[in-house]
Amino acid sequence: MDISSSTALITGGASGLGLATARRLAAAGATVGILDLPSSNGAAIAAELGGVFLPADVTNVDEVRGAVAEVAALGPLRVVVNCAGIAPPAKVLDRDGNPTPLEGFERVVRINIVGTFNVIGQAASTMTENEPGADGDRGVIVNTASVAAFDGQIGQPAYSASKGGVHAMTLPIARELARFAIRVCTIAPGIMETPMLKGLPEAAQVSLGQQVPHPARLGRPEEYAALAMHIVENGYLNGETIRLDGSIRMAPR
């Protein structure tokens, strides 16, 4: 897919995996729309990349619809990468054996899976109006799951459920959107150098990296961005979830 005259929407694009992906897509010639919370540094990132900042909550239908319309007004929207998400830990029971508040579970699921679904729907509706490119595609959507979707750890039931949902809906959505020539894939990253992990002590980061069989280190946001870019460019990738994890399989704790 040639994206040099197209636009790309990246949720969670002001930091971490989203930021690396936004930079990669901008370098390839796309006009990038950084969709992130108003409190983020999305405006500075958009200015750096010559794109546009789209302050929005991924769970808000009207805000996402407006963001999609704004970026699509700058050129055909052909790429969407969903990186927005949260990962607060919480067990089913607290230390005293009492159920943890349900609101926390609902919030994770709402942002990670409902938000992803919302962005897919609003963006895909706009993509259907694109003229097919030379490869026949009208657009491509890349979602972000996690290895926690497959081997979640204790304390990750909400996160695992939400990312498992992102993985599970990839194929049915890809099948549905095939008639519009829109591809849908998902990346399931392992332990990555995100802002959350960078806040840990150096020794803790090294210890986590050593759990990865090879290479024994944390994954880099640029490696996620490279895979996202390959999905965009490889027209035969569709309906697939790809693990990006150095072959790690997470232990129970």
C-alpha positions as CSV (number, residue, x, y, z in Angstrom):
1,M,0.0,0.0,0.0
2,D,1.3,3.4,-1.0
3,I,0.5,5.8,1.9
4,S,2.6,8.8,0.7
5,S,-0.6,10.7,-0.2
6,S,-2.8,9.3,2.5
7,T,-3.6,9.9,6.1
8,A,-3.1,7.6,9.1
9,L,-4.9,7.6,12.5
10,I,-3.0,6.4,15.5
11,T,-4.7,6.1,18.8
12,G,-2.5,6.4,21.9
13,G,-0.2,8.1,19.4
14,A,1.4,10.5,21.9
15,S,3.6,7.9,23.6
16,G,5.1,4.4,23.6
17,L,4.0,2.1,20.8
18,G,1.7,4.6,19.2
19,L,4.3,7.3,19.1
20,A,6.9,5.0,17.4
21,T,4.3,4.0,14.9
22,A,3.3,7.6,14.2
23,R,6.9,8.5,13.5
24,R,7.3,5.5,11.2
25,L,4.2,6.3,9.2
26,A,5.1,10.0,8.9
27,A,8.5,9.0,7.6
28,A,6.8,7.0,4.9
29,G,4.9,10.0,3.8
30,A,1.6,9.7,5.5
31,T,-0.1,12.6,7.2
32,V,-0.6,11.4,10.7
33,G,-3.5,12.1,13.1
34,I,-2.5,11.6,16.8
35,L,-5.6,10.6,18.7
36,D,-4.9,10.8,22.4
37,L,-6.3,12.3,25.6
38,P,-6.4,16.1,25.8
39,S,-3.9,15.9,28.7
40,S,-1.3,14.2,26.6
41,N,1.5,15.9,24.6
42,G,-0.2,15.0,21.4
43,A,-0.2,18.6,20.1
44,A,3.6,18.7,20.3
45,I,4.0,15.3,18.7
46,A,1.6,16.3,15.8
47,A,3.6,19.5,15.3
48,E,6.8,17.5,15.2
49,L,5.5,15.2,12.6
50,G,3.6,17.7,10.5
51,G,0.3,16.0,11.4
52,V,-2.7,16.9,13.4
53,F,-3.6,16.4,17.1
54,L,-7.0,14.8,17.7
55,P,-7.9,15.1,21.4
56,A,-10.4,12.4,22.1
57,D,-11.5,9.5,24.4
58,V,-11.6,6.3,22.3
59,T,-14.8,5.2,24.1
60,N,-16.7,8.3,23.1
61,V,-18.5,7.8,19.8
62,D,-19.0,11.5,19.0
63,E,-15.3,12.4,19.8
64,V,-14.0,9.5,17.7
65,R,-16.3,10.3,14.8
66,G,-15.1,13.9,14.8
67,A,-11.5,12.8,15.0
68,V,-11.9,10.5,12.0
69,A,-13.6,13.2,10.0
70,E,-10.9,15.7,10.8
71,V,-8.0,13.5,9.7
72,A,-9.9,12.2,6.6
73,A,-10.4,15.8,5.5
74,L,-6.6,16.0,5.0
75,G,-6.5,13.0,2.6
76,P,-7.9,9.5,2.2
77,L,-7.7,7.6,5.5
78,R,-6.0,4.4,4.6
79,V,-4.3,3.4,7.9
80,V,-5.5,3.1,11.4
81,V,-3.4,1.7,14.3
82,N,-5.1,1.2,17.6
83,C,-2.6,1.6,20.5
84,A,-4.7,3.2,23.2
85,G,-5.1,1.1,26.2
86,I,-4.5,0.7,30.0
87,A,-3.2,-2.1,32.1
88,P,-3.9,-1.6,35.8
89,P,-3.4,-4.8,37.8
90,A,-6.2,-6.2,39.9
91,K,-7.0,-9.6,41.2
92,V,-10.4,-11.2,41.6
93,L,-10.1,-11.2,45.4
94,D,-8.3,-8.7,47.6
95,R,-5.9,-9.7,50.4
96,D,-8.9,-10.4,52.7
97,G,-10.7,-12.6,50.2
98,N,-13.2,-10.0,49.3
99,P,-14.2,-9.4,45.6
100,T,-12.4,-6.4,44.1
101,P,-14.6,-3.6,42.9
102,L,-16.3,-4.3,39.5
103,E,-15.7,-0.8,38.3
104,G,-12.0,-1.4,37.7
105,F,-12.7,-4.5,35.5
106,E,-15.3,-2.6,33.5
107,R,-13.0,0.4,32.9
108,V,-10.2,-1.8,31.5
109,V,-12.6,-3.7,29.2
110,R,-14.3,-0.5,28.1
111,I,-11.1,1.3,27.1
112,N,-9.2,-1.6,25.7
113,I,-11.8,-3.5,23.7
114,V,-14.9,-1.2,23.5
115,G,-12.6,1.7,22.6
116,T,-10.9,-0.4,19.9
117,F,-14.2,-1.5,18.5
118,N,-15.4,2.1,18.4
119,V,-12.4,3.3,16.5
120,I,-12.6,0.4,14.0
121,G,-16.3,1.2,13.3
122,Q,-15.9,4.9,12.8
123,A,-12.7,4.5,10.7
124,A,-14.0,1.6,8.6
125,S,-17.1,3.5,7.7
126,T,-14.9,6.3,6.3
127,M,-12.5,3.9,4.6
128,T,-15.3,2.4,2.5
129,E,-15.5,5.6,0.6
130,N,-11.9,5.4,-0.5
131,E,-10.9,4.5,-4.1
132,P,-9.0,1.2,-4.1
133,G,-5.3,1.6,-4.3
134,A,-3.1,-0.1,-6.9
135,D,-3.1,-3.2,-4.6
136,G,-6.9,-3.2,-4.4
137,D,-6.9,-2.1,-0.7
138,R,-9.1,0.7,0.6
139,G,-7.5,0.6,4.0
140,V,-5.8,-1.4,6.7
141,I,-6.5,-1.5,10.5
142,V,-3.9,-2.7,13.0
143,N,-5.0,-3.4,16.5
144,T,-2.9,-4.0,19.6
145,A,-3.6,-7.1,21.8
146,S,-0.9,-8.6,24.1
147,V,0.7,-11.9,25.0
148,A,-1.5,-11.6,28.1
149,A,-4.4,-12.6,25.8
150,F,-2.9,-16.1,25.7
151,D,-0.8,-16.5,28.9
152,G,-2.0,-13.8,31.3
153,Q,-0.5,-13.6,34.7
154,I,-2.1,-13.5,38.2
155,G,-3.5,-10.0,38.6
156,Q,-4.3,-9.6,34.9
157,P,-7.8,-11.0,34.5
158,A,-9.2,-7.7,33.2
159,Y,-6.3,-6.9,31.0
160,S,-6.1,-10.5,29.6
161,A,-9.9,-10.5,29.0
162,S,-9.7,-7.2,27.1
163,K,-6.7,-8.1,25.0
164,G,-8.2,-11.6,24.4
165,G,-11.2,-9.8,23.1
166,V,-9.2,-7.7,20.7
167,H,-7.6,-10.9,19.4
168,A,-10.9,-12.8,19.1
169,M,-12.6,-10.0,17.1
170,T,-9.8,-9.7,14.6
171,L,-10.9,-12.5,12.3
172,P,-14.6,-11.8,12.2
173,I,-14.1,-8.2,11.5
174,A,-11.5,-8.9,8.8
175,R,-14.0,-11.3,7.2
176,E,-16.8,-8.7,7.4
177,L,-14.7,-5.8,6.0
178,A,-13.2,-8.0,3.2
179,R,-16.0,-7.0,0.9
180,F,-14.9,-3.4,1.2
181,A,-11.2,-4.3,0.6
182,I,-10.2,-3.3,4.2
183,R,-7.7,-5.5,5.9
184,V,-7.6,-6.1,9.7
185,C,-4.7,-7.5,11.7
186,T,-3.6,-7.4,15.3
187,I,-0.2,-7.3,17.0
188,A,0.3,-9.0,20.4
189,P,3.4,-7.5,21.9
190,G,5.3,-9.1,24.8
191,I,7.3,-7.1,27.4
192,M,7.9,-3.8,25.7
193,E,9.8,-0.6,26.6
194,T,6.7,1.4,27.2
195,P,6.6,4.5,29.5
196,M,5.1,2.3,32.2
197,L,8.0,-0.1,32.2
198,K,10.6,2.6,31.8
199,G,9.4,3.9,35.2
200,L,10.6,0.8,36.9
201,P,14.1,0.6,38.4
202,E,16.9,-0.4,35.9
203,A,17.4,-3.7,37.7
204,A,13.7,-4.6,37.4
205,Q,13.8,-3.8,33.7
206,V,16.9,-6.0,33.2
207,S,15.2,-8.8,35.1
208,L,12.1,-8.6,33.0
209,G,14.2,-8.6,29.8
210,Q,16.2,-11.7,30.9
211,Q,12.9,-13.6,31.0
212,V,12.7,-13.4,27.2
213,P,14.4,-16.4,25.5
214,H,15.9,-14.4,22.6
215,P,16.8,-11.7,22.4
216,A,16.9,-11.4,26.2
217,R,15.8,-7.9,26.5
218,L,12.6,-5.7,26.4
219,G,11.0,-5.2,23.1
220,R,11.5,-1.8,21.5
221,P,8.6,0.4,20.3
222,E,10.4,0.8,17.0
223,E,10.1,-3.0,16.6
224,Y,6.3,-2.8,17.0
225,A,6.2,0.1,14.5
226,A,8.3,-1.9,12.0
227,L,5.8,-4.8,12.2
228,A,2.8,-2.4,12.0
229,M,4.4,-0.9,8.9
230,H,5.0,-4.4,7.4
231,I,1.3,-5.2,7.9
232,V,0.4,-2.0,6.0
233,E,2.8,-2.9,3.2
234,N,2.1,-6.6,2.9
235,G,-1.3,-6.9,1.2
236,Y,-1.7,-10.6,1.9
237,L,-1.7,-10.2,5.7
238,N,-5.3,-10.2,6.9
239,G,-7.3,-11.5,9.8
240,E,-4.2,-12.5,11.7
241,T,-2.8,-11.9,15.2
242,I,1.0,-11.8,15.3
243,R,2.9,-12.2,18.5
244,L,5.9,-9.9,18.9
245,D,7.5,-11.3,22.0
246,G,10.9,-12.9,21.6
247,S,9.2,-16.3,22.1
248,I,8.3,-15.5,25.7
249,R,5.6,-17.5,27.5
250,M,4.6,-15.7,30.6
251,A,4.8,-17.4,34.0
252,P,1.9,-17.3,36.4
253,R,3.5,-14.4,38.3
